[in-house]
Amino acid sequence: MPRKKVYFLITVLLLTAAPLLAQRTPTAEDKTAKYFESVRHQPSLLLDFLQRMPKGGDLHNHLSGAVYAESFIQWAVQDGLCVDRSTSTLLQPPCDPKSKVPASTAYQDVGLYTQLLGAFSMRGWHPAVESGHDHFFATFGKFGAASGPHTAEMLVEVRSRAAAEHVQYLELMFNPDGGEAAKLGARLGWNDDFAKMRDQLLAAGLHDVVAQARQGLNDIETKEQAELHCGEPQANPGCNVETRYLYQVARGLAKEQVFAQILAGFEIASQDPRVVGLNLVMAEDWYVPTHDFRLHMDMLDFMHKLYPKVHIALHAGEVTMQLVPPEEMFHIRASVERGHAERIGHGVDIMHEPDPTGLLREMAKRKVLVEVCLTSNDVILGVSGEHHPLPVYMRFGVPVALATDDPGVSRSSMALEYQRAAETYDFSYKDLKKFARTSLAYSFLPGEGIWRDTTGFARAAACTGDDPKSPKPSSACGRLLSASEKAHAEWELEKAFAGFEAQF
């Protein structure tokens, strides 16, 4: 056959086969994405999809703020607490039949019960009457008397709810020493010499505070495990939700108390693997957190040099022009550059910071994750939709993960955070899947992850050829999963995605 004719036939065959080659068989992920698009504009079906979808971890979650108001009322009744009718605040007994009534009164008085639900959460909140910011931050002082003695029960509620909506990992903010470090700091007072103040605190009993906090955490988890029936045939699914803690520093206290708490946080996180880092909390626009912000960053810089392996996540940029003057909008940059933050909580005011695009590029380069809390930012700050910086962070390649912040107070959930993100920004299923993967990749779980690239999520060499649906990983991948808690959690998420996508 002439050579030209052979070339012609080959060309015809290639042109004929090209469309067939282009039509690859849809993967389970493709089919799942297709179903997601089919229900995108049907909120009920979309929520059902997102409730069932694996969502990785919740990295920004305050333990007391994650509990629903109904539980605090129940515990107040159990503990014999009282209620100040005028302020809706729980108080210690003795009670008074006129103004300081027994909390149990709420079970017979529908008006009081409704009043407490609204006071302890954003339920029934009216923007025309009170700002979301003020109402939100006031809730903690109102239900606080019922929260302290019930940490184990709070953990049971939060872990059970996480399991129900397929969240597999939690980093919960709370103070395991019950405020003892702050009390010690108050007794010793302030010293401008950080090194001397640290030595004084350690010598005066901070080691004991840390030891007692660790023992207290043992007791709390023992009670929690018993209530969840972990290890028993009818164990609560919450037993399978891996939980770690961030030491919560109340930055609105006096500077000597903040320093003592920060030191306690670094000490306990360096000794106890359950406490994976620390965070500074309380409203960022209040006087002391604003006035002492630079000082707090100096404290963190000092401690970071002494405890370089302790992880730091910081609330920063949870403000607007209505809350603080423009000169105070530098907290994200200071948290990253001076406070050594590996993760930023909220980060709403990013475009008001000095040189915002430069800061965004710096955060992308340093791989500083932003914990995005959409519902919280809406109800507290009034920032949502196109005014929220989430798309900006993504445009500049800054890693982001969705989080709940205080789902009990906000009456929200991780599934609802995903729904809000999908409906507001038209994210695809693969976008939402990336959020879930990112949450575990930037968790403070120890060890190497399964991803060599957390932008496109290409697997590390050890697990490149492994199928999550396979009952047993390869020897190389198995070694990685056995050696690393983070890798193990990430592989569990991949297995969960494989099972979820098989449904479609």
C-alpha positions in Angstrom: 0.0 0.0 0.0 1.4 3.4 -0.9 2.8 5.4 2.1 0.5 8.4 1.5 -2.5 6.1 1.6 -1.3 4.6 4.9 -0.9 8.0 6.4 -4.3 9.0 5.2 -6.0 5.9 6.8 -4.1 6.5 10.1 -5.3 10.1 10.2 -8.9 9.1 9.5 -8.8 6.5 12.3 -7.4 9.0 14.8 -10.0 11.6 13.9 -12.7 9.0 14.3 -11.5 7.8 17.6 -10.8 11.2 19.1 -14.4 11.9 20.3 -14.5 8.4 21.9 -11.2 8.9 23.7 -12.5 12.3 25.0 -15.6 10.7 26.5 -13.9 9.2 29.6 -16.0 7.3 32.0 -17.4 9.6 34.8 -15.9 8.9 38.2 -17.8 8.6 41.4 -16.7 12.2 42.2 -18.0 13.4 38.8 -21.4 11.8 39.5 -21.5 13.2 43.0 -20.7 16.7 41.6 -23.5 16.3 39.0 -26.0 15.4 41.7 -24.8 18.4 43.8 -25.5 20.7 40.9 -28.9 19.2 40.4 -29.9 20.2 44.0 -28.0 23.4 44.3 -31.1 25.5 44.1 -33.3 23.2 46.2 -32.3 24.2 49.8 -33.8 21.2 51.5 -32.1 18.6 49.3 -28.9 20.6 49.3 -28.9 20.6 53.1 -29.5 16.8 53.1 -26.6 16.4 50.8 -24.3 18.6 52.9 -25.3 16.9 56.2 -24.3 13.6 54.8 -21.1 14.9 53.1 -17.8 14.3 55.0 -16.6 17.6 56.3 -13.2 16.9 57.8 -12.6 19.1 60.9 -13.9 22.1 62.7 -10.8 24.1 63.7 -12.5 27.2 65.2 -15.0 26.1 67.8 -15.5 27.5 71.3 -16.6 24.7 73.6 -19.1 26.7 75.7 -20.4 28.6 72.6 -21.0 25.3 70.8 -23.6 24.2 73.4 -27.3 25.0 72.8 -29.2 27.2 75.3 -31.6 24.4 76.2 -28.7 22.4 77.8 -27.6 25.3 79.9 -31.2 25.7 81.3 -31.3 22.0 82.0 -28.0 22.1 84.0 -29.0 25.3 85.8 -32.1 23.5 87.0 -30.1 20.4 88.0 -27.6 22.5 90.0 -30.3 24.6 91.7 -29.2 27.9 90.2 -31.2 31.1 90.2 -32.2 33.4 87.4 -32.1 37.2 87.5 -35.3 38.0 85.6 -34.2 41.5 84.7 -30.8 40.5 83.1 -31.5 36.8 82.2 -28.3 35.8 84.0 -27.8 32.6 85.9 -26.7 33.1 89.5 -25.7 31.0 92.4 -28.3 30.4 95.2 -29.9 31.5 97.4 -32.8 32.5 95.2 -35.4 35.2 95.7 -39.1 34.7 94.8 -39.3 38.2 93.3 -36.3 38.8 91.1 -33.8 36.0 91.6 -36.1 33.1 91.0 -35.1 29.4 90.8 -34.0 28.3 87.3 -36.6 25.6 87.5 -39.3 28.3 87.3 -38.5 28.5 83.6 -40.0 25.0 83.1 -43.4 26.3 84.2 -43.1 29.9 83.0 -43.1 29.8 79.2 -42.2 33.5 79.0 -39.1 33.1 81.2 -38.1 30.0 79.2 -38.3 31.8 75.9 -36.5 34.8 77.5 -33.6 32.6 78.5 -33.3 30.9 75.1 -33.0 34.3 73.5 -30.6 35.6 76.1 -28.3 32.5 75.8 -28.2 32.5 72.0 -29.1 34.4 68.8 -32.6 32.8 68.8 -35.2 35.6 68.3 -32.5 38.3 68.1 -33.9 41.6 66.7 -31.3 43.8 64.9 -33.5 46.8 65.3 -33.4 46.4 69.1 -29.8 45.4 69.8 -26.6 44.9 67.7 -25.7 41.3 66.9 -22.2 42.0 68.3 -23.4 43.1 71.7 -26.1 40.4 72.0 -23.6 37.7 71.0 -20.8 38.5 73.4 -23.3 39.1 76.3 -24.5 35.5 76.1 -21.4 34.0 77.7 -21.7 35.9 81.0 -25.4 35.0 81.2 -25.1 31.2 81.0 -21.6 31.0 82.4 -22.6 29.8 85.9 -24.0 26.6 84.3 -21.1 25.9 82.0 -18.1 25.4 84.4 -19.3 22.3 86.2 -20.5 20.6 83.0 -17.5 20.5 80.7 -17.8 16.7 80.3 -21.5 17.0 79.3 -20.6 19.9 76.9 -18.1 17.6 75.2 -20.7 14.8 74.9 -23.1 17.2 73.2 -20.6 18.7 70.9 -18.9 15.4 69.8 -22.3 13.7 69.3 -23.5 16.5 67.1 -20.3 16.5 65.1 -20.7 12.8 64.5 -24.3 13.2 63.3 -23.2 15.7 60.6 -20.0 13.8 59.6 -17.4 16.0 61.1 -14.6 13.7 62.2 -12.2 16.1 64.0 -12.6 19.0 66.5 -10.2 21.5 67.9 -12.1 23.0 70.8 -11.2 26.2 72.6 -11.5 26.2 76.4 -9.5 26.8 79.5 -8.6 23.5 81.2 -7.2 25.2 84.3 -10.5 26.9 85.1 -8.9 30.3 85.4 -6.2 29.3 88.0 -3.3 30.7 85.9 -5.0 34.1 85.6 -5.5 34.1 89.4 -1.9 33.4 90.0 -0.9 36.2 87.6 -3.1 38.6 89.5 -1.5 37.7 92.8 2.0 38.2 91.5 1.3 41.4 89.5 3.1 42.8 86.5 6.8 42.9 85.6 8.1 44.5 82.4 10.8 41.9 82.3 9.1 38.9 80.6 11.9 36.5 81.6 11.7 37.4 85.3 7.9 37.3 85.2 8.0 33.8 83.7 10.5 32.6 86.4 8.3 34.1 89.1 5.2 32.4 87.9 6.9 29.0 87.5 8.4 29.3 91.0 5.1 30.5 92.5 3.1 27.4 91.4 2.3 27.6 87.7 3.7 24.0 87.4 1.1 22.9 89.8 -1.6 24.8 87.9 -0.6 22.9 84.7 -0.5 19.5 86.5 -3.9 20.1 88.0 -5.3 21.2 84.6 -4.0 17.9 83.1 -5.5 15.9 85.9 -8.8 17.8 85.5 -8.7 17.0 81.8 -8.3 13.3 82.6 -11.3 13.5 84.9 -13.4 15.3 82.4 -12.6 12.9 79.6 -13.2 9.9 81.8 -16.7 11.1 82.6 -17.3 12.1 79.0 -16.2 8.6 77.7 -18.6 7.0 80.2 -21.5 9.1 79.1 -20.8 8.4 75.5 -20.4 4.6 76.3 -17.2 4.5 74.4 -15.8 1.0 74.1 -19.2 -0.5 74.7 -21.4 -2.3 72.1 -23.9 0.6 71.9 -21.2 3.4 71.9 -22.3 6.8 70.8 -20.9 7.8 67.4 -19.3 10.8 69.0 -16.7 8.4 70.4 -15.3 8.3 66.9 -14.9 12.1 66.6 -11.2 12.8 67.3 -11.0 15.8 69.7 -8.1 18.0 70.6 -8.0 21.3 72.6 -6.7 24.8 72.2 -5.9 26.6 75.5 -8.1 29.6 75.6 -6.5 32.9 76.8 -9.0 35.6 77.9 -7.2 38.6 76.5 -9.6 41.1 78.0 -8.1 40.6 81.5 -5.3 42.6 83.0 -1.9 42.2 81.3 -0.4 40.1 84.2 -3.2 37.7 83.9 -3.0 37.4 80.2 0.8 36.7 80.5 0.2 34.0 83.1 -2.5 32.4 80.8 -0.2 32.5 77.8 2.6 30.9 79.7 0.2 28.2 81.1 -1.0 27.6 77.5 2.5 27.1 76.2 3.4 24.9 79.2 0.5 22.6 79.0 0.6 22.3 75.2 4.3 21.3 75.4 3.5 18.6 77.9 0.1 17.2 77.0 -0.6 16.0 73.4 -4.4 16.6 73.9 -3.7 20.3 74.0 -2.4 21.1 70.6 -1.9 24.9 70.9 -3.4 28.1 72.2 -5.6 31.0 71.1 -6.5 34.4 72.4 -10.2 35.0 72.7 -12.8 37.7 73.7 -14.1 40.6 71.6 -11.3 42.1 69.6 -12.8 45.7 69.8 -13.1 45.9 73.6 -10.8 48.3 75.3 -8.2 46.0 76.9 -7.8 43.7 73.8 -7.4 46.8 71.6 -5.2 48.8 74.0 -2.9 45.8 74.8 -2.9 44.1 71.4 0.8 44.9 70.6 1.8 43.9 74.1 0.0 40.5 73.7 1.9 40.0 70.4 5.2 40.7 72.2 4.2 38.1 74.8 3.6 35.6 72.1 6.9 36.4 70.4 8.7 35.9 73.6 7.1 32.6 74.4 7.4 31.3 70.8 11.2 31.6 71.1 11.1 29.4 74.3 8.4 26.9 73.0 8.9 26.9 69.2 7.0 23.6 68.7 3.7 24.9 70.3 1.1 25.8 67.8 -0.5 29.3 67.7 -3.9 30.2 66.2 -5.2 33.7 66.8 -8.4 35.6 66.5 -7.6 38.6 64.3 -9.5 41.0 62.0 -12.9 40.2 63.6 -13.8 43.9 63.4 -15.2 46.5 61.1 -15.0 50.3 60.6 -18.1 50.6 62.9 -16.3 48.9 65.8 -12.8 50.3 65.7 -10.9 53.3 64.2 -8.9 52.5 61.0 -5.7 52.8 62.9 -6.6 49.6 64.8 -7.0 47.5 61.7 -3.6 45.9 61.8 -4.3 42.9 63.9 -4.0 40.3 61.1 -0.6 41.4 60.0 0.6 41.7 63.6 -0.7 38.2 64.4 1.1 36.7 61.5 4.4 38.6 61.8 4.7 39.2 65.5 2.4 36.7 67.1 3.6 33.8 64.9 0.0 32.7 64.1 -0.2 29.6 61.9 -3.9 30.2 61.5 -6.1 33.3 61.7 -9.6 33.1 63.0 -12.1 35.3 61.1 -9.8 37.7 59.2 -12.7 39.8 58.1 -11.0 43.2 58.0 -8.1 42.0 55.7 -8.8 44.7 53.0 -8.6 47.5 55.7 -5.1 46.3 56.9 -2.0 48.2 55.8 -1.0 46.9 52.3 -3.7 44.3 52.1 -2.6 42.7 48.9 1.0 42.4 50.2 -0.4 40.8 53.3 -2.5 38.4 51.3 0.6 37.3 49.3 2.6 36.9 52.5 -0.1 34.7 54.1 -0.3 32.6 50.9 3.5 32.2 50.9 3.6 31.3 54.6 0.6 29.1 54.2 -1.3 30.8 57.0 -4.8 29.3 57.0 -7.9 31.5 57.6 -10.7 29.9 59.7 -13.8 31.3 57.9 -16.9 31.5 60.1 -19.6 32.8 57.8 -22.6 32.7 60.1 -20.7 34.3 62.9 -19.4 37.1 60.7 -22.9 37.8 59.5 -24.7 37.9 62.9 -21.9 39.6 64.9 -20.3 42.0 62.3 -23.0 42.2 59.6 -20.5 41.1 57.0 -21.7 38.6 54.4 -22.1 37.9 50.7 -19.9 39.9 48.4 -18.6 42.0 51.3 -17.0 39.0 52.9 -13.3 38.4 52.1 -13.6 34.7 51.6 -13.4 34.9 47.7 -10.5 37.3 48.1 -8.5 34.9 50.2 -9.1 32.2 47.7 -8.1 34.4 44.8 -4.8 35.1 46.4 -4.2 31.4 47.2 -4.5 31.8 51.0 -5.7 28.5 52.4 -9.1 28.6 54.0 -11.4 26.2 55.9 -15.0 26.7 57.0 -15.7 26.7 60.7 -18.6 27.2 63.1 -17.1 29.5 65.8 -20.0 29.2 68.4 -22.7 27.0 66.7 -24.8 26.8 69.9 -25.0 30.5 70.4 -25.5 31.1 66.6 -27.9 28.2 66.3 -25.9 26.9 63.4 -23.9 23.8 62.4 -21.1 22.8 60.1 -23.6 21.6 57.5 -25.2 25.0 57.5 -21.8 26.7 57.1 -21.3 24.6 54.0 -24.7 25.4 52.7 -24.2 29.2 53.2 -20.9 29.0 51.4 -22.4 27.0 48.5 -25.5 29.2 48.1 -23.6 32.5 48.5 -20.5 31.9 46.4 -21.7 29.3 43.9 -18.9 26.9 45.0 -18.7 23.5 43.3 -18.7 20.2 45.0 -15.0 20.0 44.5 -14.6 23.4 46.1 -16.4 22.1 49.2 -14.4 18.9 49.2 -11.2 21.0 49.2 -12.4 22.9 52.3 -12.9 19.6 54.1 -9.4 18.4 53.1 -7.8 21.7 54.0 -9.3 21.6 57.5 -7.4 18.4 58.3 -4.2 19.4 56.4 -3.9 22.6 58.5 -5.1 21.0 61.8 -2.6 20.8 64.6 -2.6 17.1 64.7 1.0 15.8 64.8 2.8 14.2 62.0 3.2 14.4 58.2 0.1 14.5 56.0 -0.8 12.4 53.0 -0.6 15.4 50.7 2.6 16.7 49.1 0.6 19.6 47.7 -2.3 21.1 49.7 -3.3 23.4 46.8 -4.2 20.8 44.2 -4.1 18.0 46.8 -1.7 15.6 45.1 -0.7 12.7 47.3 2.6 12.1 48.9 4.7 9.4 47.2 4.0 6.8 49.9 0.2 6.8 49.2 0.1 7.8 45.5 -1.2 4.6 44.1 -3.4 3.6 47.0 -7.2 3.3 46.7 -9.1 4.5 49.8 -11.8 1.9 49.1 -9.1 -0.8 49.5 -9.4 -2.6 52.9 -5.6 -2.4 53.3 -3.1 0.3 52.1 0.2 -0.5 50.6 3.1 -1.1 52.9 4.6 2.3 52.3 1.3 4.1 52.8 0.5 1.9 55.9 3.8 2.9 57.5 2.9 6.6 57.0 -0.6 6.2 58.4 0.7 4.3 61.4 3.4 6.9 62.2 1.3 10.0 61.7 -2.0 11.0 63.4 -2.5 13.7 60.8 -2.0 11.2 57.9 -4.3 8.7 59.6 -7.1 11.4 59.9 -6.7 12.5 56.3 -6.9 8.9 55.1 -10.0 8.3 57.1 -11.5 11.4 55.3 -10.6 10.0 51.9 -12.3 6.7 52.9 -15.3 8.6 54.0 -15.4 10.5 50.7 -15.1 7.2 48.8 -18.1 5.8 50.7 -20.1 8.9 50.3 -19.5 9.3 46.6 -20.3 5.6 46.0 -24.0 6.5 46.8 -24.2 8.5 43.6 
